[in-house]
Amino acid sequence: MSHRPETLAHAPLGRESAYPAQYDPALLYPIPRAANRGPLGIVQGQLPFIGEDEWHAFEVSWLNGRGKPIVAVARFRLPAESPNLIESKSWKLYLNSFNQTRFADRDEVIDTLARDLAQAAGAPVGVALFDVDADALTPRRLPGECLDGLDIDVSDYTPSADHLAVGDEVVEETLYSHLLKSNCPVTGQPDWGSVMIRYKGHKLDREGLLRYLIGYRQHQDFHEHCVEHIFTDLMQQAEPSELLVLARYVRRGGLDISPWRATPGLAPPSPLRLARQ
């Protein structure tokens, strides 16, 4: 059964909400990352990873100085070291508050978004706007080898690091799966996604890795924390010298979220959007 964590006591998530008529930055609802990082042994200011939460927003519109609507797709990059993430429904409501608001030009929209989001996150947030048919938004495929064809028995649908095992061979490889699914921590709604793992170290048992990833199927947590959970378990169980974990979640409410976490020196292929996002 879904429940409302204390950090979401006053969030719009899971509640009936009226759509705003005018621009309102107060709609943004920050959530401290520390509450979910604590149980994983992650301390703010001493993060064991680098990374970002990359968001795409497909319902972005405003009025120009003459009242004509402008539409765009926005890409946001929220740094993993920011003390707060931003609750997704509040982000959607905030973006919709632009719909009937006049802005002088595109730069004013970008500056406004960057200022408001940085204040909520507690760190600078990257903002880019694209035309809806821009080549930069063309879907691509995940690099590496897909695990989904493995013929395995599965009976455990909660995350268990016990499934993770390694052999003696040291490899450098990229693996991915489209079978990632977790659930919203408040509403219980399903969140579908794909996950890519790039590492250098003792070779992971692939069947065990796939069972582990499938284990998130009934897990309730935010996208960002699921990725940090996967990263932490892999580091503790497999001890790779290099590790990158990237998730690309299917959009919901006009937003998709793609967090990645990595050991310093690694970065994901970017930009990278999948067809079902």
LUMZA-419095 format. One record per residue: residue in one letter; x, y, z of N, C-alpha, C in turn; residue number from 1. Coordinates in steps of 0.001 Angstrom, whole numbers, plus 500000, padded with zeros to 6 digits. Layout:
N
 residu   n.px   n.py   n.pz  ca.px  ca.py  ca.pz   c.px   c.py   c.pz num
      a      X      Y      Z      X      Y      Z      X      Y      Z NUM
...
//
This chain:
277
 residu   n.px   n.py   n.pz  ca.px  ca.py  ca.pz   c.px   c.py   c.pz num
      m 500853 498805 500000 500000 500000 500000 500887 501242 500000   1
      s 500491 502249 499226 501264 503482 499182 501084 504258 500477   2
      h 502067 505102 500784 502011 505924 501976 502673 507249 501651   3
      r 502447 508236 502483 502999 509569 502252 504153 509807 503224   4
      p 505403 509793 502707 506537 510067 503580 506443 511457 504186   5
      e 507115 511628 505299 507065 512922 505996 507551 514058 505110   6
      t 508553 513771 504235 509085 514812 503362 508084 515263 502315   7
      l 506984 514508 502140 505956 514858 501159 504652 515279 501819   8
      a 504717 515663 503085 503501 515955 503848 502636 517019 503190   9
      h 503274 518004 502532 502505 519095 501942 502688 519157 500425  10
      a 503194 518102 499824 503417 518075 498381 502100 517874 497636  11
      p 502009 518347 496392 500792 518133 495604 500646 516710 495095  12
      l 501697 515917 495165 501659 514555 494663 500567 513756 495358  13
      g 499699 513128 494566 498636 512305 495116 497429 513088 495586  14
      r 497407 514390 495323 496271 515223 495719 495651 515864 494470  15
      e 494392 516217 494580 493753 516964 493505 494298 518381 493499  16
      s 494707 518856 492329 495348 520165 492238 494701 520997 491140  17
      a 494498 522282 491417 494008 523205 490402 495196 523713 489592  18
      y 495023 523782 488269 496104 524276 487441 496191 525788 487554  19
      p 497417 526307 487673 497591 527742 487913 497254 528568 486677  20
      a 496787 529792 486903 496431 530699 485816 497583 531621 485446  21
      q 498510 531845 486385 499634 532739 486139 500909 532161 486756  22
      y 502016 532654 486270 503343 532229 486720 503451 532269 488243  23
      d 503942 531157 488831 504037 531068 490287 505178 530138 490681  24
      p 506369 530689 491006 507504 529847 491400 507304 529155 492738  25
      a 506337 529627 493539 506077 529000 494841 505491 527592 494701  26
      l 505077 527233 493492 504528 525893 493273 505587 524803 493387  27
      l 506849 525127 493173 507917 524127 493228 508065 523589 494652  28
      y 508152 522262 494762 508208 521618 496079 509520 520834 496205  29
      p 510517 521391 496916 511790 520688 497092 511679 519567 498131  30
      i 512432 518502 497917 512470 517370 498841 513929 517095 499191  31
      p 514309 517146 500465 515699 516861 500832 516111 515449 500412  32
      r 517252 515339 499773 517753 514030 499354 518220 513197 500549  33
      a 518606 513868 501630 519250 513184 502753 518381 512082 503360  34
      a 517059 512273 503355 516177 511298 504004 516298 509915 503369  35
      n 516424 509863 502052 516540 508575 501374 517975 508104 501246  36
      r 518912 509013 501308 520317 508635 501193 520851 508051 502492  37
      g 520307 508502 503617 520786 508027 504910 520799 506511 505043  38
      p 519690 505818 504729 519669 504358 504846 520669 503646 503939  39
      l 521145 504314 502889 522150 503727 501999 523567 504057 502448  40
      g 523691 504811 503529 525010 505189 504020 525643 506323 503233  41
      i 524826 507079 502494 525325 508189 501685 525186 509473 502484  42
      v 526292 510202 502635 526324 511423 503434 526443 512628 502507  43
      q 525548 513600 502660 525610 514816 501851 526947 515505 502082  44
      g 527601 515926 501004 528922 516533 501105 530044 515527 500982  45
      q 529713 514231 501066 530711 513160 500905 530154 512091 499959  46
      l 529591 512532 498841 528935 511610 497929 529944 510653 497296  47
      p 529577 509369 497168 530479 508397 496542 530365 508387 495026  48
      f 529687 509378 494463 529455 509406 493031 529338 510839 492538  49
      i 529425 510984 491228 529027 512205 490554 527752 511886 489780  50
      g 527075 512891 489259 525898 512575 488468 524938 513734 488336  51
      e 523883 513470 487593 522829 514455 487354 521483 513750 487249  52
      d 520444 514536 487472 519085 514112 487136 518690 514936 485911  53
      e 518569 514259 484780 518212 514951 483543 516714 514811 483311  54
      w 516039 515922 483162 514593 515944 482938 514302 516490 481553  55
      h 513308 515921 480885 512742 516520 479686 511282 516876 479977  56
      a 510892 518068 479611 509518 518531 479799 508914 518805 478430  57
      f 507790 518150 478151 507178 518216 476832 505944 519120 476804  58
      e 505596 519686 477940 504428 520571 478012 504888 521959 478464  59
      v 505726 522583 477653 506270 523899 477973 505714 524913 476978  60
      s 505073 525937 477485 504498 526967 476631 504402 528274 477410  61
      w 504458 529384 476667 504285 530701 477261 503770 531637 476168  62
      l 503516 532883 476516 503062 533885 475551 504198 534857 475266  63
      n 504351 535227 473995 505340 536251 473706 504780 537635 474032  64
      g 505541 538670 473749 505121 540016 474130 503830 540470 473488  65
      r 503416 539821 472399 502181 540191 471714 501045 539221 472033  66
      g 501302 538306 472976 500260 537381 473395 500167 536101 472588  67
      k 501083 535888 471650 501072 534678 470832 501712 533526 471595  68
      p 501076 532337 471619 501677 531192 472321 502955 530704 471633  69
      i 503918 530324 472445 505157 529682 472004 505223 528323 472693  70
      v 505635 527293 471962 505789 525971 472576 507234 525506 472411  71
      a 507681 524665 473336 509052 524155 473299 509130 522876 474112  72
      v 510261 522199 473975 510625 521086 474852 511820 521549 475670  73
      a 511776 521322 476970 512850 521773 477852 513671 520589 478346  74
      r 514963 520828 478468 515855 519854 479112 516475 520523 480330  75
      f 516352 519866 481471 516906 520371 482721 517943 519393 483247  76
      r 519004 519926 483825 520033 519083 484441 520228 519531 485891  77
      l 519783 518666 486799 519843 518933 488238 521015 518143 488819  78
      p 522028 518793 489404 523214 518069 489867 522921 517167 491066  79
      a 523566 516003 491074 523355 515040 492155 523773 515603 493507  80
      e 524697 516557 493511 525150 517117 494790 524207 518163 495349  81
      s 523153 518521 494614 522183 519469 495155 521520 518872 496388  82
      p 521273 519667 497432 520666 519117 498649 519231 518650 498456  83
      n 518544 519179 497418 517142 518832 497201 516923 518310 495787  84
      l 515983 517366 495658 515371 517116 494365 514048 517884 494354  85
      i 513364 517897 493224 512108 518641 493114 511006 517659 492757  86
      e 509939 517658 493536 508833 516713 493324 508201 516964 491959  87
      s 507943 515883 491217 507608 515998 489797 506267 516680 489537  88
      k 505250 516417 490355 503966 517065 490086 504061 518570 490320  89
      s 504799 518971 491346 504968 520404 491596 505713 521048 490428  90
      w 506657 520321 489842 507410 520814 488682 506451 521012 487504  91
      k 505558 520028 487298 504593 520132 486212 503665 521332 486417  92
      l 503139 521507 487624 502264 522638 487903 502989 523961 487692  93
      y 504250 524006 488133 505059 525214 487942 505218 525538 486458  94
      l 505551 524540 485651 505716 524772 484217 504409 525235 483575  95
      n 503301 524673 484021 502017 525092 483467 501623 526505 483881  96
      s 502268 527023 484927 501978 528404 485322 502536 529406 484310  97
      f 503358 528929 483365 503893 529800 482314 502881 529994 481174  98
      n 501868 529131 481107 501033 529042 479905 500378 530353 479495  99
      q 499926 531142 480463 499232 532399 480164 500047 533609 480626 100
      t 501366 533416 480713 502247 534491 481174 503086 534996 480004 101
      r 503212 536303 479870 503978 536895 478782 505449 537042 479178 102
      f 506316 536683 478243 507757 536876 478408 508279 537592 477170 103
      a 509283 538421 477368 509805 539231 476269 510431 538370 475183 104
      d 511163 537314 475591 511829 536457 474612 512219 535139 475271 105
      r 512807 534260 474484 513203 532929 474950 514219 533005 476085 106
      d 515142 533968 475995 516170 534101 477031 515558 534425 478386 107
      e 514503 535238 478403 513853 535552 479675 513212 534309 480280 108
      v 512654 533443 479441 512083 532179 479934 513179 531311 480544 109
      i 514292 531168 479821 515401 530344 480324 515929 530900 481635 110
      d 516145 532206 481705 516670 532823 482932 515708 532614 484103 111
      t 514419 532728 483833 513423 532543 484895 513426 531103 485391 112
      l 513438 530151 484476 513478 528737 484854 514735 528429 485661 113
      a 515890 528880 485187 517150 528585 485866 517165 529170 487276 114
      r 516663 530392 487444 516639 531039 488762 515725 530295 489733 115
      d 514502 529987 489299 513528 529368 490196 513933 527942 490569 116
      l 514406 527177 489593 514782 525791 489854 516021 525710 490739 117
      a 516973 526619 490547 518159 526642 491399 517793 526955 492843 118
      q 516852 527858 493028 516424 528194 494388 515787 526986 495072 119
      a 514982 526227 494327 514334 525049 494906 515319 523916 495156 120
      a 516246 523705 494222 517195 522589 494337 518339 522892 495293 121
      g 518649 524162 495472 519785 524534 496303 521101 524458 495564 122
      a 521060 524450 494234 522258 524379 493398 521882 524819 491990 123
      p 522863 525257 491187 522551 525659 489810 521948 524515 489005 124
      v 520963 524839 488175 520287 523863 487323 520447 524293 485869 125
      g 520919 523370 485027 521060 523664 483612 519712 523662 482919 126
      v 519498 524619 482022 518230 524752 481307 518512 524943 479823 127
      a 517835 524165 478990 517902 524348 477540 516499 524180 476970 128
      l 516159 524986 475961 514874 524895 475286 515097 524491 473838 129
      f 514235 523583 473341 514344 523085 471974 513014 523265 471253 130
      d 513091 523503 469952 511888 523414 469141 511389 521971 469174 131
      v 510087 521771 469022 509522 520432 469213 510002 519430 468165 132
      d 510499 519902 467012 511004 518992 465988 512526 519044 465865 133
      a 513204 519480 466922 514662 519606 466897 515337 518248 466779 134
      d 516417 518188 466017 517174 516946 465853 517735 516446 467188 135
      a 517991 517362 468111 518561 516980 469408 517635 516074 470212 136
      l 516362 516029 469836 515387 515214 470564 515146 513864 469896 137
      t 515866 513557 468827 515678 512294 468117 516047 511120 469020 138
      p 515164 510123 469165 515468 508973 470032 516663 508174 469523 139
      r 517370 507562 470466 518519 506711 470165 518384 505416 470950 140
      r 519326 504509 470724 519363 503235 471443 520424 503290 472532 141
      l 520199 502522 473583 521232 502387 474600 522417 501601 474037 142
      p 523636 502023 474350 524799 501247 473926 524977 500015 474809 143
      g 525710 499031 474303 526015 497851 475104 525198 496639 474725 144
      e 525150 495685 475641 524492 494401 475415 523254 494290 476291 145
      c 522127 493914 475676 520860 493816 476405 520773 492489 477150 146
      l 520308 492542 478404 520164 491347 479236 518804 490682 479094 147
      d 517868 491311 478418 516467 490903 478508 516160 489570 477849 148
      g 517060 489064 477013 516838 487779 476386 517208 486591 477249 149
      l 517791 486835 478433 518161 485729 479321 516921 484987 479799 150
      d 516931 483665 479725 515788 482836 480120 515979 482424 481583 151
      i 515403 483198 482492 515632 482981 483920 514319 482812 484666 152
      d 514405 482123 485806 513280 482050 486737 513375 483226 487696 153
      v 512246 483846 487976 512214 484996 488877 511078 484814 489868 154
      s 511366 485010 491154 510324 484912 492175 510435 486021 493214 155
      d 511452 486883 493075 511720 487921 494065 511547 489280 493399 156
      y 510579 490074 493876 510279 491358 493256 510536 492514 494203 157
      t 511500 492337 495099 512013 493418 495927 513534 493412 495784 158
      p 514185 494576 495832 515626 494619 495576 516414 493803 496596 159
      s 517255 492923 496112 518113 492119 496982 519506 492047 496383 160
      a 520480 492645 497074 521860 492620 496605 522437 491211 496633 161
      d 521748 490270 497277 522227 488888 497305 522282 488275 495912 162
      h 521518 488843 494971 521534 488325 493601 522808 488706 492852 163
      l 523536 489697 493359 524712 490196 492660 525933 489354 492994 164
      a 526577 488815 491973 527769 487993 492150 528748 488280 491021 165
      v 530018 488043 491281 531056 488280 490272 531944 487049 490143 166
      g 532622 486957 488994 533594 485901 488764 535010 486429 488886 167
      d 535980 485630 488418 537390 486012 488536 537858 486897 487393 168
      e 537211 486789 486233 537636 487545 485057 537365 489029 485244 169
      v 538348 489860 484892 538190 491309 484949 537821 491812 483554 170
      v 536731 492578 483471 536217 493035 482179 535870 494512 482255 171
      e 535645 495065 481079 535091 496413 480958 533949 496297 479961 172
      e 532713 496473 480422 531575 496230 479550 530401 497126 479917 173
      t 529438 497184 478981 528209 497955 479165 527028 497022 478954 174
      l 526143 496961 479933 524967 496106 479903 523729 496969 480124 175
      y 522592 496519 479591 521375 497280 479838 520157 496366 479837 176
      s 519067 496901 480408 517797 496190 480460 516657 497194 480349 177
      h 515594 496775 479662 514375 497584 479585 513326 497096 480588 178
      l 513698 496218 481494 512738 495600 482412 512649 496323 483753 179
      l 513277 497479 483867 513209 498232 485118 511791 498755 485338 180
      k 511287 498541 486514 510005 499118 486931 510059 499339 488432 181
      s 509645 500521 488862 509480 500809 490280 508133 501499 490429 182
      n 507777 501857 491657 506469 502461 491900 506621 503774 492662 183
      c 505716 504699 492390 505718 505975 493093 505575 505733 494596 184
      p 506374 506404 495425 506314 506165 496868 505039 506655 497543 185
      v 504226 507447 496830 502991 507962 497422 501764 507352 496760 186
      t 501673 507447 495436 500472 507002 494735 500500 505522 494378 187
      g 501692 504926 494364 501814 503530 493954 501755 503329 492454 188
      q 501666 504408 491673 501612 504286 490225 502925 503724 489687 189
      p 502842 502895 488631 504069 502292 488096 504926 503297 487348 190
      d 506227 503172 487520 507208 503962 486791 508054 502994 485964 191
      w 507943 503081 484646 508632 502164 483738 509927 502794 483253 192
      g 510959 501974 483099 512217 502547 482658 513180 501529 482088 193
      s 514296 502046 481619 515415 501251 481138 516635 501645 481960 194
      v 517554 500706 482156 518739 500990 482959 519973 500471 482237 195
      m 521013 501288 482234 522298 500922 481638 523370 500914 482720 196
      i 524224 499901 482684 525319 499769 483658 526618 499599 482886 197
      r 527525 500508 483081 528863 500437 482488 529858 500303 483634 198
      y 530718 499310 483560 531640 499093 484684 532955 498498 484205 199
      k 533949 498596 485056 535240 497938 484875 535558 497232 486173 200
      g 535715 495924 486110 535963 495154 487327 535685 493688 487091 201
      h 535569 492930 488172 535257 491509 488055 533896 491324 487400 202
      k 533833 490362 486468 532650 490215 485621 531416 489857 486431 203
      l 530361 490656 486228 529097 490413 486916 528393 489187 486333 204
      d 527810 488389 487212 526936 487307 486759 525681 487936 486166 205
      r 525446 487699 484892 524395 488423 484189 522999 487996 484628 206
      e 522802 486715 484874 521487 486275 485333 521173 486876 486694 207
      g 522169 486901 487564 521966 487502 488880 521693 488987 488798 208
      l 522403 489677 487882 522187 491108 487702 520774 491384 487213 209
      l 520288 490573 486257 518934 490784 485750 517901 490523 486839 210
      r 518097 489474 487640 517176 489213 488754 517166 490389 489725 211
      y 518340 490946 489978 518437 492087 490887 517652 493278 490346 212
      l 517811 493593 489065 517116 494738 488475 515607 494520 488451 213
      i 515175 493307 488135 513749 492987 488163 513193 493140 489575 214
      g 514064 492986 490577 513650 493102 491972 513065 494454 492348 215
      y 513259 495478 491525 512682 496790 491817 511215 496881 491411 216
      r 510659 495790 490899 509324 495808 490310 508229 496217 491293 217
      q 508375 495885 492567 507396 496278 493582 507963 497303 494567 218
      h 509134 497832 494256 509810 498778 495141 509227 500176 494969 219
      q 508947 500857 496074 508394 502207 496037 509467 503227 496396 220
      d 509838 504033 495412 510846 505069 495648 510899 505996 494440 221
      f 511535 507139 494633 511735 508057 493520 512771 507499 492546 222
      h 512681 507932 491291 513614 507487 490256 515073 507715 490692 223
      e 515333 508916 491214 516696 509277 491583 517254 508340 492646 224
      h 516425 507990 493623 516901 507138 494710 517051 505696 494269 225
      c 516236 505246 493312 516414 503892 492770 517792 503761 492123 226
      v 518195 504767 491361 519506 504736 490711 520624 504741 491754 227
      e 520475 505543 492794 521498 505572 493838 521546 504253 494600 228
      h 520397 503615 494771 520330 502304 495410 521088 501276 494566 229
      i 520851 501262 493263 521539 500333 492364 523042 500589 492388 230
      f 523433 501854 492285 524856 502207 492309 525516 501719 493597 231
      t 524875 501988 494728 525453 501622 496026 525588 500108 496164 232
      d 524561 499355 495772 524622 497892 495876 525718 497318 494987 233
      l 525844 497828 493767 526882 497325 492863 528278 497638 493393 234
      m 528471 498819 493935 529786 499169 494486 530144 498280 495669 235
      q 529161 497994 496521 529433 497193 497715 529622 495721 497392 236
      q 528832 495195 496451 528865 493767 496160 529932 493390 495143 237
      a 530142 494230 494129 531061 493885 493044 532396 494618 493120 238
      e 532445 495746 493824 533652 496545 494002 534352 496863 492680 239
      p 533631 497373 491684 534288 497736 490424 535190 498948 490604 240
      s 536200 499065 489753 537058 500248 489809 536393 501430 489118 241
      e 535480 501150 488177 534708 502191 487507 533265 501724 487402 242
      l 532321 502653 487565 530909 502284 487507 530069 503479 487083 243
      l 529156 503230 486161 528158 504203 485750 526803 503509 485717 244
      v 525820 504089 486397 524443 503591 486371 523561 504715 485827 245
      l 522851 504414 484752 521992 505391 484091 520611 504793 483907 246
      a 519562 505506 484318 518182 505062 484088 517466 506078 483218 247
      r 516671 505573 482271 515850 506429 481425 514403 506032 481663 248
      y 513687 506831 482435 512307 506504 482786 511333 507063 481752 249
      v 510273 506301 481503 509222 506705 480579 508515 507946 481131 250
      r 508151 508852 480231 507536 510097 480696 506162 509842 481322 251
      r 505856 510646 482324 504535 510633 482955 504180 512078 483270 252
      g 502974 512501 482909 502576 513882 483138 503398 514885 482355 253
      g 503878 514468 481164 504645 515390 480334 506101 515534 480731 254
      l 506569 514721 481684 507948 514789 482153 508590 513405 482109 255
      d 509832 513334 481641 510606 512120 481865 511840 512469 482697 256
      i 512305 511499 483464 513427 511716 484377 514487 510664 484079 257
      s 515727 511097 483927 516812 510190 483585 518014 510461 484489 258
      p 518029 509878 485680 519168 510089 486585 520354 509215 486179 259
      w 521556 509715 486449 522750 508879 486331 523708 509195 487476 260
      r 524400 508138 487906 525403 508252 488959 526637 507463 488521 261
      a 527823 508006 488806 529047 507373 488316 530219 507672 489233 262
      t 531228 506814 489156 532495 507132 489791 533131 508284 489019 263
      p 533906 509141 489697 534500 510288 489010 535287 509870 487772 264
      g 535107 510643 486699 535794 510355 485452 534911 509731 484396 265
      l 533755 509206 484791 532823 508619 483836 531650 509576 483595 266
      a 531090 509494 482408 529908 510288 482069 529110 509521 481031 267
      p 527795 509702 481005 526967 508961 480050 527054 509541 478653 268
      p 526700 508739 477640 526556 509311 476310 525392 510300 476326 269
      s 525630 511481 475820 524585 512504 475911 524619 513369 474663 270
      p 523467 513834 474198 522128 513520 474719 521694 512124 474315 271
      l 520870 511519 475142 520428 510147 474907 518992 509999 475385 272
      r 518053 509955 474447 516654 509698 474768 516207 508438 474045 273
      l 515332 507669 474678 514832 506430 474090 513463 506667 473464 274
      a 513081 505775 472551 511833 505951 471808 510615 506011 472715 275
      r 510588 505223 473790 509394 505210 474623 509361 506313 475683 276
      q 510379 507163 475670 510330 508311 476557 509468 509425 475964 277
//
